[in-house]
């Protein structure tokens, strides 16, 4: 439990271990014979008190009972080398006889009573735990912020898509109106053609009736003339002149009637051809109307589909707005101990901006987790001596800052 070359310190070491094994110090870890780098030498501290992150909380230097002339400077050297805040010089099995120190940095130390030491170490543990919790909450808030930005960007994209769909719907509505106007115009034209066709049909029926009456009249006249001719043949020569007159009249009337009949047949044939042409045009217009009605039905189907998509996008948009409102609710402000002021950020204020380690002051650097006054001053001294940091990883060149501290600081620092 202690070095073999110092067996008389065994009782003191056991007393110190028993003291720091009390329930009050259950948050700490005890390490015996912990190595400490002192320049080129590697020394070993008797007992080291560590927190959960293995940071030094206190160094206990044990000497045999009654030793008071040496050991204090050794303890102070350990405190300065490791930048540890508290130290204990134990030369008795009674903790009340021990000497407790607080490292004020720059080779200055303050003596503490046993009660002050216990309160300060326990308070330091509580502060470290609260800092870790705050750092975890800040990372969680940053993650929520990133997710919120993604949701806002998605909402913006879907809003643009919604606008384009509405524009397409308006365009389809305009096309539908144009098609309805075109259909109405074609219906009007169809009615006009049907009216013309009806008039032509009635004219053709009237002409057919007139031609039938004319044919009957001609047949009757021919019958009368034949009868008269037969009578004239049997009559005497006195009636020859009358027969000649009648024959002349027959010659005058018969060719004109025949010509009229021929003209009527030609006109009837012309009307039939015109009716056939008009009927073909009516069929073409009917086909065009059927095509337009089919296109109108397809456009109506597309409009109904777009309307359903628009309603679905509106419902999704409202759901996204509700999610965004839930994402904006940040964790409440944690309570801080009254005897040690700690800076907390208000939940309604924006998230902290990463600190530029090339221009940050000591006060700004102390706000970072794991960075105390000594390390903040070391960072500024390194910056003044070697120039600005080229990257975030260069901060490990400062004494006392390792890879673990770098990973904790990475989201909170930057270089410019």
Secondary structure, 3 states (H helix, E strand, C coil): CCCHHHHHHHHHHHHHHHHHCCHHHCCCEEEEEEEEEECCEEEEEEEEEECCCCCEEEEEEECCCCCCCCCHHHHHHHHHHHCCCEEEEECCCCHHHCEEEEECCCCCEEEECHHHHHHHHHHHHHHHHHHHHHHHHHHHHHHHHHHHHHHHHHHHHHHHHHHHHHHHHHHHHHHHHHHHHHHHHHHHHHHHHHHHHHHHHHHHHHHHHHHHHHHHHHHHHHHHHHHHHHHHHHCCHHHHHHHHHHHHHHHHHHHHHHHHHHHHHHHHHHHHHHHHHHHHHHHHHHHHHHHHHHHHHHHHHHHHHHHHHHHHHHHHHHHHHHHHHHHCCCCCCCCCCCCCCCCCCCCCCCCCCCEECCCCCHHHHHCCCCCCHHHHHHHHHHHHHHCCCCCHHHHHHCCCCCHHHHHHHHHHEECC
